């Protein structure tokens, strides 16, 4: 159960980051572009991927246990 929650939380965060890049391309706003390429957004992306990997590992451990 925890694995699924982590997987979905990571997927949601990654979808938000990808949505920010989509909005940046559609709106063409300089402030939005600076935000999209900021270090904070890159850290959110790494956290999202780590949550997804951890969630997948927990799901697999429950599946094979």
Secondary structure, 3 states (H helix, E strand, C coil): CHHHHHHHHHHHHHHHHHHHHHHHHHHCCHHHHHHHCCHHHHHHHHHHHHHHHHHHHHHHHHHHC
